Amino acid sequence: MAEADQAKLATAAAEAPGAALVPLYVSGVFREAPVSFRAQLIETLMRPMGALGLVAVANGVFAAVRQRHGWERLQVTLDDAARITADQVLELSSYLQQAAPEVFRAVGDLVSRQPAVASGLSAILLLHALRALRRR
């Protein structure tokens, strides 16, 4: 992630800590999770994205995944998930926070249904932040 993007996240975190840190927590969950869960997480994050958004984020890596498997059916393979980095997921999550923040409810549901994933530090922080945002 570029320094300018990191600075924006830091500024946003100071203004609204729960919301601003959600992309960081999502990327942390991705980093800590097994590859099978990573594929599910990427699919969940990609679902609300259109072609233009997929091309614009993370140098088009998510558009390449979508194109490789066909635009009609969203499928992220284990190989795709292994190639995608936590920084790319951070970039995608940051984009989604502005474009489709409702996707994080589905991410929270996905994480909470996987006890092995939900017990990680990033997952705990993510679920806590999402609960706090729902209460606002």
Salt bridges, closest charged atoms under 4 A:
ASP80 OD1 - ARG68 NH2 3.00
ASP80 OD2 - HIS69 NE2 2.69
ASP80 OD1 - ARG83 NH2 2.94
